[in-house]
Amino acid sequence: MISSNARSPTHLQMLKYLGALLGYNILTKSPIPINMVPFFWKQLAGHDTMTLEDLDSIDSYSAQMLVNMKQYGGFLSADDFAASIDQNFTTVLSNGNEVSLCPGG
């Protein structure tokens, strides 16, 4: 994953090199294997919507937890759901910063 906080001169130089490498491979039609998560390529192509499959390719545990909460959450009342599901909606980015995925985490 490429960090969205990559703003230092060194990081920007590395991203510029990656862009030049991708451009060179496209122009010369001599691709090299670059192993990036599928969501990276979707963002590069202009598709900003993340799907459950994209999350699964990055963090299969979190994807499975969301599937389970969606599947079994419908059988519980709001109070029972809150009491039985001990999850917060935050994540740790690749740079180590924890961010909320919704207001209040």
PyMOL CGO cylinders between C-alpha atoms (Angstrom):
from pymol import cmd
from pymol.cgo import CYLINDER

trace = [
    CYLINDER, 0.00, 0.00, 0.00, 1.19, 3.46, -0.77, 0.3, 1, 1, 1, 1, 1, 1,
    CYLINDER, 1.19, 3.46, -0.77, 0.70, 5.81, 2.14, 0.3, 1, 1, 1, 1, 1, 1,
    CYLINDER, 0.70, 5.81, 2.14, -1.61, 8.75, 1.58, 0.3, 1, 1, 1, 1, 1, 1,
    CYLINDER, -1.61, 8.75, 1.58, 0.63, 10.73, 3.96, 0.3, 1, 1, 1, 1, 1, 1,
    CYLINDER, 0.63, 10.73, 3.96, 3.74, 10.34, 1.78, 0.3, 1, 1, 1, 1, 1, 1,
    CYLINDER, 3.74, 10.34, 1.78, 4.61, 14.03, 1.53, 0.3, 1, 1, 1, 1, 1, 1,
    CYLINDER, 4.61, 14.03, 1.53, 8.29, 14.26, 2.44, 0.3, 1, 1, 1, 1, 1, 1,
    CYLINDER, 8.29, 14.26, 2.44, 10.71, 15.19, -0.36, 0.3, 1, 1, 1, 1, 1, 1,
    CYLINDER, 10.71, 15.19, -0.36, 12.09, 11.64, -0.33, 0.3, 1, 1, 1, 1, 1, 1,
    CYLINDER, 12.09, 11.64, -0.33, 8.62, 10.09, -0.56, 0.3, 1, 1, 1, 1, 1, 1,
    CYLINDER, 8.62, 10.09, -0.56, 7.59, 12.44, -3.36, 0.3, 1, 1, 1, 1, 1, 1,
    CYLINDER, 7.59, 12.44, -3.36, 10.78, 11.58, -5.25, 0.3, 1, 1, 1, 1, 1, 1,
    CYLINDER, 10.78, 11.58, -5.25, 10.02, 7.87, -4.83, 0.3, 1, 1, 1, 1, 1, 1,
    CYLINDER, 10.02, 7.87, -4.83, 6.43, 8.35, -6.05, 0.3, 1, 1, 1, 1, 1, 1,
    CYLINDER, 6.43, 8.35, -6.05, 7.70, 10.33, -9.04, 0.3, 1, 1, 1, 1, 1, 1,
    CYLINDER, 7.70, 10.33, -9.04, 10.08, 7.45, -9.85, 0.3, 1, 1, 1, 1, 1, 1,
    CYLINDER, 10.08, 7.45, -9.85, 7.24, 4.93, -9.56, 0.3, 1, 1, 1, 1, 1, 1,
    CYLINDER, 7.24, 4.93, -9.56, 5.14, 7.05, -11.93, 0.3, 1, 1, 1, 1, 1, 1,
    CYLINDER, 5.14, 7.05, -11.93, 8.01, 7.26, -14.41, 0.3, 1, 1, 1, 1, 1, 1,
    CYLINDER, 8.01, 7.26, -14.41, 8.52, 3.49, -14.18, 0.3, 1, 1, 1, 1, 1, 1,
    CYLINDER, 8.52, 3.49, -14.18, 4.82, 2.83, -14.82, 0.3, 1, 1, 1, 1, 1, 1,
    CYLINDER, 4.82, 2.83, -14.82, 4.83, 5.29, -17.73, 0.3, 1, 1, 1, 1, 1, 1,
    CYLINDER, 4.83, 5.29, -17.73, 7.93, 3.70, -19.25, 0.3, 1, 1, 1, 1, 1, 1,
    CYLINDER, 7.93, 3.70, -19.25, 6.40, 0.24, -19.02, 0.3, 1, 1, 1, 1, 1, 1,
    CYLINDER, 6.40, 0.24, -19.02, 3.19, 1.40, -20.66, 0.3, 1, 1, 1, 1, 1, 1,
    CYLINDER, 3.19, 1.40, -20.66, 4.95, 3.27, -23.47, 0.3, 1, 1, 1, 1, 1, 1,
    CYLINDER, 4.95, 3.27, -23.47, 7.43, 0.48, -24.27, 0.3, 1, 1, 1, 1, 1, 1,
    CYLINDER, 7.43, 0.48, -24.27, 4.83, -2.27, -23.89, 0.3, 1, 1, 1, 1, 1, 1,
    CYLINDER, 4.83, -2.27, -23.89, 7.31, -4.24, -21.79, 0.3, 1, 1, 1, 1, 1, 1,
    CYLINDER, 7.31, -4.24, -21.79, 5.53, -4.69, -18.49, 0.3, 1, 1, 1, 1, 1, 1,
    CYLINDER, 5.53, -4.69, -18.49, 7.27, -5.70, -15.31, 0.3, 1, 1, 1, 1, 1, 1,
    CYLINDER, 7.27, -5.70, -15.31, 5.36, -7.29, -12.45, 0.3, 1, 1, 1, 1, 1, 1,
    CYLINDER, 5.36, -7.29, -12.45, 4.55, -4.70, -9.80, 0.3, 1, 1, 1, 1, 1, 1,
    CYLINDER, 4.55, -4.70, -9.80, 2.72, -6.28, -6.88, 0.3, 1, 1, 1, 1, 1, 1,
    CYLINDER, 2.72, -6.28, -6.88, 0.25, -3.69, -5.58, 0.3, 1, 1, 1, 1, 1, 1,
    CYLINDER, 0.25, -3.69, -5.58, -3.10, -4.30, -3.96, 0.3, 1, 1, 1, 1, 1, 1,
    CYLINDER, -3.10, -4.30, -3.96, -6.01, -4.24, -6.45, 0.3, 1, 1, 1, 1, 1, 1,
    CYLINDER, -6.01, -4.24, -6.45, -7.40, -1.06, -4.88, 0.3, 1, 1, 1, 1, 1, 1,
    CYLINDER, -7.40, -1.06, -4.88, -4.21, 0.80, -5.87, 0.3, 1, 1, 1, 1, 1, 1,
    CYLINDER, -4.21, 0.80, -5.87, -4.82, -0.02, -9.52, 0.3, 1, 1, 1, 1, 1, 1,
    CYLINDER, -4.82, -0.02, -9.52, -8.51, 0.89, -9.20, 0.3, 1, 1, 1, 1, 1, 1,
    CYLINDER, -8.51, 0.89, -9.20, -7.58, 4.30, -7.77, 0.3, 1, 1, 1, 1, 1, 1,
    CYLINDER, -7.58, 4.30, -7.77, -5.04, 4.79, -10.53, 0.3, 1, 1, 1, 1, 1, 1,
    CYLINDER, -5.04, 4.79, -10.53, -7.79, 4.08, -13.08, 0.3, 1, 1, 1, 1, 1, 1,
    CYLINDER, -7.79, 4.08, -13.08, -10.11, 6.59, -11.38, 0.3, 1, 1, 1, 1, 1, 1,
    CYLINDER, -10.11, 6.59, -11.38, -12.41, 4.20, -9.48, 0.3, 1, 1, 1, 1, 1, 1,
    CYLINDER, -12.41, 4.20, -9.48, -12.50, 5.58, -5.93, 0.3, 1, 1, 1, 1, 1, 1,
    CYLINDER, -12.50, 5.58, -5.93, -15.21, 3.31, -4.53, 0.3, 1, 1, 1, 1, 1, 1,
    CYLINDER, -15.21, 3.31, -4.53, -13.78, 0.61, -2.29, 0.3, 1, 1, 1, 1, 1, 1,
    CYLINDER, -13.78, 0.61, -2.29, -15.61, -2.72, -2.20, 0.3, 1, 1, 1, 1, 1, 1,
    CYLINDER, -15.61, -2.72, -2.20, -15.57, -5.52, 0.33, 0.3, 1, 1, 1, 1, 1, 1,
    CYLINDER, -15.57, -5.52, 0.33, -13.35, -7.49, -2.05, 0.3, 1, 1, 1, 1, 1, 1,
    CYLINDER, -13.35, -7.49, -2.05, -10.83, -4.64, -2.02, 0.3, 1, 1, 1, 1, 1, 1,
    CYLINDER, -10.83, -4.64, -2.02, -10.78, -4.67, 1.78, 0.3, 1, 1, 1, 1, 1, 1,
    CYLINDER, -10.78, -4.67, 1.78, -10.42, -8.45, 1.74, 0.3, 1, 1, 1, 1, 1, 1,
    CYLINDER, -10.42, -8.45, 1.74, -7.30, -8.16, -0.44, 0.3, 1, 1, 1, 1, 1, 1,
    CYLINDER, -7.30, -8.16, -0.44, -5.74, -5.84, 2.16, 0.3, 1, 1, 1, 1, 1, 1,
    CYLINDER, -5.74, -5.84, 2.16, -7.17, -7.12, 5.47, 0.3, 1, 1, 1, 1, 1, 1,
    CYLINDER, -7.17, -7.12, 5.47, -9.13, -10.36, 5.29, 0.3, 1, 1, 1, 1, 1, 1,
    CYLINDER, -9.13, -10.36, 5.29, -9.84, -10.40, 9.04, 0.3, 1, 1, 1, 1, 1, 1,
    CYLINDER, -9.84, -10.40, 9.04, -11.58, -7.01, 8.97, 0.3, 1, 1, 1, 1, 1, 1,
    CYLINDER, -11.58, -7.01, 8.97, -13.52, -7.99, 5.85, 0.3, 1, 1, 1, 1, 1, 1,
    CYLINDER, -13.52, -7.99, 5.85, -14.74, -11.17, 7.52, 0.3, 1, 1, 1, 1, 1, 1,
    CYLINDER, -14.74, -11.17, 7.52, -15.73, -9.25, 10.67, 0.3, 1, 1, 1, 1, 1, 1,
    CYLINDER, -15.73, -9.25, 10.67, -17.85, -6.87, 8.57, 0.3, 1, 1, 1, 1, 1, 1,
    CYLINDER, -17.85, -6.87, 8.57, -19.52, -9.80, 6.80, 0.3, 1, 1, 1, 1, 1, 1,
    CYLINDER, -19.52, -9.80, 6.80, -20.29, -11.44, 10.16, 0.3, 1, 1, 1, 1, 1, 1,
    CYLINDER, -20.29, -11.44, 10.16, -21.65, -8.21, 11.68, 0.3, 1, 1, 1, 1, 1, 1,
    CYLINDER, -21.65, -8.21, 11.68, -23.88, -7.67, 8.66, 0.3, 1, 1, 1, 1, 1, 1,
    CYLINDER, -23.88, -7.67, 8.66, -25.07, -11.27, 8.61, 0.3, 1, 1, 1, 1, 1, 1,
    CYLINDER, -25.07, -11.27, 8.61, -25.74, -11.71, 12.33, 0.3, 1, 1, 1, 1, 1, 1,
    CYLINDER, -25.74, -11.71, 12.33, -26.50, -8.11, 13.26, 0.3, 1, 1, 1, 1, 1, 1,
    CYLINDER, -26.50, -8.11, 13.26, -29.98, -8.33, 11.78, 0.3, 1, 1, 1, 1, 1, 1,
    CYLINDER, -29.98, -8.33, 11.78, -30.99, -10.97, 14.33, 0.3, 1, 1, 1, 1, 1, 1,
    CYLINDER, -30.99, -10.97, 14.33, -30.09, -8.82, 17.35, 0.3, 1, 1, 1, 1, 1, 1,
    CYLINDER, -30.09, -8.82, 17.35, -31.75, -5.79, 18.88, 0.3, 1, 1, 1, 1, 1, 1,
    CYLINDER, -31.75, -5.79, 18.88, -29.67, -2.60, 18.93, 0.3, 1, 1, 1, 1, 1, 1,
    CYLINDER, -29.67, -2.60, 18.93, -28.86, -3.10, 22.64, 0.3, 1, 1, 1, 1, 1, 1,
    CYLINDER, -28.86, -3.10, 22.64, -27.89, -6.75, 22.19, 0.3, 1, 1, 1, 1, 1, 1,
    CYLINDER, -27.89, -6.75, 22.19, -25.78, -5.88, 19.16, 0.3, 1, 1, 1, 1, 1, 1,
    CYLINDER, -25.78, -5.88, 19.16, -23.92, -3.13, 21.06, 0.3, 1, 1, 1, 1, 1, 1,
    CYLINDER, -23.92, -3.13, 21.06, -23.37, -5.49, 24.01, 0.3, 1, 1, 1, 1, 1, 1,
    CYLINDER, -23.37, -5.49, 24.01, -22.10, -8.42, 21.94, 0.3, 1, 1, 1, 1, 1, 1,
    CYLINDER, -22.10, -8.42, 21.94, -20.02, -6.66, 19.29, 0.3, 1, 1, 1, 1, 1, 1,
    CYLINDER, -20.02, -6.66, 19.29, -16.87, -5.13, 20.74, 0.3, 1, 1, 1, 1, 1, 1,
    CYLINDER, -16.87, -5.13, 20.74, -15.61, -3.27, 17.71, 0.3, 1, 1, 1, 1, 1, 1,
    CYLINDER, -15.61, -3.27, 17.71, -14.59, 0.28, 17.06, 0.3, 1, 1, 1, 1, 1, 1,
    CYLINDER, -14.59, 0.28, 17.06, -14.51, 1.78, 13.63, 0.3, 1, 1, 1, 1, 1, 1,
    CYLINDER, -14.51, 1.78, 13.63, -10.93, 2.96, 13.47, 0.3, 1, 1, 1, 1, 1, 1,
    CYLINDER, -10.93, 2.96, 13.47, -8.00, 1.71, 11.48, 0.3, 1, 1, 1, 1, 1, 1,
    CYLINDER, -8.00, 1.71, 11.48, -4.25, 2.05, 11.58, 0.3, 1, 1, 1, 1, 1, 1,
    CYLINDER, -4.25, 2.05, 11.58, -2.74, 3.40, 8.38, 0.3, 1, 1, 1, 1, 1, 1,
    CYLINDER, -2.74, 3.40, 8.38, 0.48, 2.09, 6.90, 0.3, 1, 1, 1, 1, 1, 1,
    CYLINDER, 0.48, 2.09, 6.90, 2.32, 5.03, 8.49, 0.3, 1, 1, 1, 1, 1, 1,
    CYLINDER, 2.32, 5.03, 8.49, 1.13, 4.00, 11.99, 0.3, 1, 1, 1, 1, 1, 1,
    CYLINDER, 1.13, 4.00, 11.99, -1.52, 6.72, 12.47, 0.3, 1, 1, 1, 1, 1, 1,
    CYLINDER, -1.52, 6.72, 12.47, -4.91, 5.61, 13.81, 0.3, 1, 1, 1, 1, 1, 1,
    CYLINDER, -4.91, 5.61, 13.81, -7.90, 7.25, 12.11, 0.3, 1, 1, 1, 1, 1, 1,
    CYLINDER, -7.90, 7.25, 12.11, -11.65, 7.03, 12.68, 0.3, 1, 1, 1, 1, 1, 1,
    CYLINDER, -11.65, 7.03, 12.68, -13.71, 5.48, 9.88, 0.3, 1, 1, 1, 1, 1, 1,
    CYLINDER, -13.71, 5.48, 9.88, -16.84, 7.25, 11.09, 0.3, 1, 1, 1, 1, 1, 1,
    CYLINDER, -16.84, 7.25, 11.09, -17.55, 10.10, 13.55, 0.3, 1, 1, 1, 1, 1, 1,
    CYLINDER, -17.55, 10.10, 13.55, -16.63, 8.94, 17.04, 0.3, 1, 1, 1, 1, 1, 1,
    CYLINDER, -16.63, 8.94, 17.04, -14.81, 5.87, 15.75, 0.3, 1, 1, 1, 1, 1, 1,
]
cmd.load_cgo(trace, "trace")
